[in-house]
Amino acid sequence: MHKAFLLSMLFMALFVASCDTSTVSTPQGGQSTTFTGSSTQQQITYNTSANEVLIRTFFGGGQKGTFNLGPQISIYGDGTYILGLNRQGKLDTTTLQQLLNTLVDTDGLLSFKRQLFFDIPDQDATFLDMNINGKHLELMYGAFGSQPASAQDKDEYQRLGKALTTLSHTLQGPTTTYQGKTFALLSYQTFSANLQQTIPDWPIADFTLAQAAAFECGLIPEDDVSSNPTIPCLQFTIPEHAILLNTGQIQGIEIALNGKQQGDFYENGLYYTVILRPLLPDELQEKMLAMFGSSQTQFIGVPLLEGAVPPVPTPTPTK
């Protein structure tokens, strides 16, 4: 009788545990975990893959705002988080689920009626991207309140601010250097190269910098007035494309730049700024760079080209 009672209690404990946390296969072949929120008892599901972005933040969006080569924060399904493009840490499962519980269950971000909380569009804001419970959520938190807002909007704005504070405080653990193994090339023509130092010639024979700059940022419009024509691409706004480099190309550029990941090159009488942008774990899989620039209210990925770079297009004749 005593053994039967113990067995029944064991089965009951296993049943309760299975209701609290379970693992199921996802269509993409990864694994997703479901656990129960602490306040409303709603179930929260997330993908546990090391390449699956659960939470990502950017800062920018103003008309002449901050341009960043990558996100501020990227948190992945296995608990790994990357700060910017150079530091990484790890959350254990308990801490990750506590964070998700706060954002989803306590702050209720997935049930917001409003997505954009900023009414001064020339200022930068924090852009929050989440992939939880099979939903993709985009919220923007900035200067808010200059225009009439409902009580619900004000309440959601305050909850979003608390959620971002919680996110920042959670990622205070020890970090190590993030070493990107794969790099994308970003390039644009510059008219402000430092001519007081030696500027190397472009070392890659596979494509020219003229091709790369035109493919990524387009052609610079004709300008008969300014002696320093320029375009906002890669200085304020994200490029149209990026170029995925192979190992030999990366090594050739790094040698020319003395190990640096950014610098100027000379080619056919013109100067170009080149940036070696390390890829985050999800970007190689998705063939898309995560970047955010000015005049944006939503995330737009930058497609990664793997292969031959197109030739420089013929300029459209102007009247």
Summary of the structure (lengths in Angstrom):
residues: 319
radius of gyration: 24.0
end to end distance: 96.8
largest distance: 96.8
contacts: 941
relative contact order: 0.15
helix: 25%
strand: 29%
